[in-house]
Amino acid sequence: MLEMSIDSIRVSLMNYQRVVILKEKDADRYLPIWIGPSEADAITVKLQGVTVPRPLTHDLLGNVIDALGGTVKHIVVSELFEETFYAKIILELGDNTKKEVDARTSDAIALAVRTNVPIYVEEPVLEKAGVQLDKETGKADVVDNAEDGRRESKAPGEEELKGMSAFTDFVEGLDLGDLEKGTST
């Protein structure tokens, strides 16, 4: 598992979908994950320190876990299957037992920012969907474990390309040049 931080939340100008950009803590790899507008707002509200008069859904979930004697230890983006990210919330209960709870990735991230816990991504997920900035062009490159950081694996088949086309178009359309400067929009 690799520890990540939330780099930014962005809106695609092509279709107004939200994407949360996770950045690997010890490297320049990024993981863009599409999320819904409500979850994007829930994450942004907490990251910006906005106080709300009543608990939002993710605040409620954290409060319930706490009231039952549990603690959120961390979250893990554990899988990418058919263009859908899967996550787990790792809980520690009062008797020191750990439980894994299946969750939508956006909900897990929203809970993680509220409980100040680490966000992890399994290496195969980052290998499959991670990007890094090309130092010369500032454009996003697909990441693999090759020495130069570029994909060396066999070319994807026609069916795989069809399934990834929306994701590829979106990632290629992102302007990630300002990530090197530490700014977000």
Secondary structure, 3 states (H helix, E strand, C coil): CEEEEEEEEEECCCCCCEEEEEEECCCCEEEEEEECHHHHHHHHHHHCCCCCCCCCHHHHHHHHHHHCCCEEEEEEEEEEECCEEEEEEEEECCCCCEEEEEEEHHHHHHHHHHHCCCEEECHHHHHHHCEEECCCCCCEEEECCCCCCECCCCCCCHHHHHHHHHHHHHHHHCCCHHHHHCCCC
